[in-house]
Amino acid sequence: MFRHVRCVLFDLDGTLIDSALDLGLAADEMRVARGLPSLPAAAYRASAGSGARGMLAVAFGLSPQHDAFNALREEFLDRYEQRITRLTRLFEDVEQLLSTLNQRGVAWGVVTNKHRRFTLPLTTAMPIFGSAGAIVCGDTTPHSKPHPGPLLEAMRQLCVQARDCLYVGDDVRDMQAGRAAGVATVAASYGYLGPDADIARWPADAVIDRPAELLKLIDLA
């Protein structure tokens, strides 16, 4: 159990919100527009945490080194922005988890690599994020995760020390960022782990299989 926790920071996609359908369908619309057959939603889900890079890899088999990647990336981002809140929802138990933290006086915030352009429409559309003490986006600081900078900025905004903080995420970069920032880390196994992820090798202090399990790890007395 983690003791003396004053603050919990969370990744966004794959940790608090399930955005895989909107991400995947934005990429799939591009396939269909080019006369390619639609792919099932499950084909995109595991790569949702990698954003445009992951979605275009599934839809077209392209890497960022491909000549067509940048143009397709911009099209994908525009399509995603148009449908960003259509099917995206909080994961089951997330509202209960965040409400309990609020009730117990534990501050919480979001640290995501998703840029402000996409993060703020999502968090604004979901009332529970109104109680977040900090929302740090991928372009809030000069660096994105796995650099510790975004986590350090969130802790600065919340006036907490690393020793009093946890970071929860569904990507190895989250664990690396947390470790570099000096905070305890919790891996969310229910998220978008990616096809080659080996969560047992991540630098995580604990693993949860659903959001509500986090409450069992925190001493809220």
C-alpha positions in Angstrom: 0.0 0.0 0.0 1.1 3.5 -0.8 1.1 5.8 2.3 0.9 9.5 2.7 -0.4 10.0 -0.8 -1.5 13.6 -1.3 -1.9 13.6 -5.1 -2.6 11.2 -7.9 -1.7 12.1 -11.5 -3.1 10.2 -14.4 -2.4 9.7 -18.0 -5.6 10.3 -20.1 -6.2 8.0 -23.1 -6.2 4.4 -22.0 -6.1 5.3 -18.3 -9.1 7.6 -17.6 -10.9 7.7 -20.9 -11.5 5.1 -23.6 -11.0 7.0 -26.8 -10.1 4.0 -29.0 -13.3 4.1 -31.1 -13.0 7.7 -32.1 -9.3 7.4 -32.8 -9.8 4.2 -34.8 -12.8 5.4 -36.8 -10.9 8.6 -37.8 -8.2 6.4 -39.3 -10.7 4.0 -40.8 -12.6 6.8 -42.5 -9.3 7.5 -44.3 -9.0 3.9 -45.5 -12.6 3.9 -46.8 -12.1 7.2 -48.5 -9.3 5.6 -50.5 -11.3 2.6 -51.6 -9.8 0.3 -49.0 -12.0 -2.1 -46.9 -12.9 -1.0 -43.4 -11.0 -2.7 -40.6 -12.7 -3.9 -37.3 -12.4 -1.6 -34.3 -10.4 -4.2 -32.5 -7.6 -3.9 -35.1 -7.0 -0.3 -33.9 -7.6 -0.6 -30.2 -4.2 -1.9 -29.0 -2.4 0.9 -30.8 -4.7 3.7 -29.7 -2.1 4.9 -27.1 0.3 5.8 -29.9 -2.0 8.4 -31.4 -1.6 9.3 -35.1 1.5 7.1 -35.4 -0.3 4.1 -34.1 -3.5 4.6 -36.1 -1.7 5.2 -39.4 0.4 2.2 -38.9 -2.7 0.0 -38.5 -4.7 1.7 -41.3 -1.9 2.0 -43.9 1.2 0.2 -42.6 3.1 3.4 -42.6 5.9 4.6 -40.3 6.8 8.2 -39.6 9.7 7.8 -42.0 7.4 7.3 -45.0 7.2 10.2 -47.4 3.4 10.3 -47.2 3.2 10.2 -43.4 3.1 13.9 -42.5 0.3 14.7 -44.9 -1.7 11.7 -43.7 -1.0 12.6 -40.1 -2.5 16.1 -40.6 -5.6 14.6 -42.3 -6.0 12.1 -39.5 -5.7 14.8 -36.8 -8.4 16.9 -38.6 -10.7 14.0 -38.9 -10.2 13.0 -35.3 -10.8 16.6 -34.1 -14.2 16.5 -35.9 -15.4 13.4 -34.0 -13.3 13.6 -30.8 -16.2 13.3 -28.3 -18.7 11.1 -30.3 -17.8 7.7 -28.8 -15.2 8.5 -26.2 -16.2 7.7 -22.6 -14.7 7.4 -19.1 -13.6 3.9 -18.3 -15.9 2.0 -15.9 -15.2 3.0 -12.3 -13.2 6.2 -13.2 -15.9 8.6 -12.0 -16.2 6.6 -8.8 -12.4 6.7 -8.4 -12.1 10.4 -9.0 -15.1 11.3 -6.8 -13.6 9.3 -3.9 -10.3 11.1 -4.3 -12.2 14.4 -4.2 -14.1 13.4 -1.1 -11.0 12.3 0.7 -9.1 15.5 -0.1 -6.6 13.8 -2.4 -5.6 16.2 -5.2 -5.5 14.8 -8.7 -4.6 15.8 -12.2 -3.9 14.8 -15.7 -0.6 14.5 -17.5 -1.0 13.5 -21.1 1.0 13.6 -24.3 -2.2 14.6 -26.1 -1.9 18.2 -27.3 -4.1 20.9 -25.9 -6.1 21.1 -29.1 -7.5 17.7 -28.4 -7.2 17.4 -24.6 -9.3 20.4 -23.6 -12.4 19.6 -25.7 -12.4 16.2 -24.2 -12.0 17.2 -20.6 -14.4 20.1 -21.0 -17.1 17.7 -22.2 -16.8 15.5 -19.1 -17.8 17.3 -15.9 -15.6 15.2 -13.6 -12.5 16.9 -15.0 -13.7 20.2 -13.6 -12.3 19.0 -10.3 -8.8 18.3 -11.7 -6.2 20.4 -10.0 -3.9 20.3 -13.1 -4.2 19.3 -16.7 -0.8 19.2 -18.4 -0.9 18.5 -22.1 1.7 17.3 -24.6 2.5 20.9 -25.6 2.3 22.5 -22.1 6.0 22.0 -21.5 8.9 21.9 -23.9 9.1 18.1 -23.5 6.6 15.2 -23.6 6.7 11.9 -21.7 8.9 9.9 -21.0 10.7 13.2 -20.1 9.8 14.0 -16.4 9.0 17.7 -17.3 5.3 17.4 -17.6 4.9 15.5 -14.3 7.1 18.1 -12.6 4.9 20.9 -14.0 1.8 19.2 -12.7 3.3 18.8 -9.2 4.3 22.5 -9.4 0.7 23.5 -10.2 -0.6 21.3 -7.4 2.1 22.3 -4.8 3.0 18.7 -4.0 6.3 16.9 -3.7 7.3 13.8 -5.6 7.3 11.7 -2.4 3.6 12.5 -1.9 2.5 11.6 -5.4 1.5 8.7 -7.6 1.4 8.5 -11.4 -1.0 6.1 -13.2 -0.7 5.2 -16.9 -1.0 2.5 -19.5 2.3 3.0 -21.4 5.9 2.2 -20.5 6.6 5.9 -21.2 4.4 6.8 -18.3 6.3 4.6 -16.0 9.6 6.0 -17.3 8.4 9.5 -16.8 7.2 8.8 -13.3 10.5 7.1 -12.3 12.5 10.1 -13.7 10.3 12.5 -11.8 10.8 10.6 -8.6 7.1 9.5 -8.1 5.7 6.1 -7.4 4.1 4.5 -10.5 1.1 2.3 -11.2 0.5 0.6 -14.5 -3.0 0.3 -15.8 -3.2 -3.1 -17.5 -6.7 -2.4 -18.8 -5.4 0.3 -21.1 -3.8 0.4 -24.6 -0.7 -1.6 -23.9 0.2 -2.1 -27.5 0.9 -5.3 -29.4 4.4 -5.8 -28.1 4.0 -4.5 -24.5 5.5 -6.6 -21.7 4.0 -4.9 -18.6 6.1 -7.2 -16.3 9.2 -5.4 -17.5 7.9 -1.9 -17.0 9.4 0.2 -14.1 6.1 0.1 -12.2 5.6 -0.1 -8.5 2.2 -1.7 -8.9 -0.3 -2.9 -11.5 -4.1 -2.5 -11.5 -6.6 -4.3 -13.7 -9.4 -1.8 -13.3 -9.5 1.8 -12.2 -11.2 1.2 -8.8 -8.4 -1.1 -7.7 -6.2 2.0 -7.2 -8.2 2.8 -4.1 -7.1 -0.4 -2.5 -3.5 0.7 -2.9 -3.8 4.1 -1.3 -4.0 4.7 2.4 -6.9 7.2 2.6 -7.2 7.2 6.4 
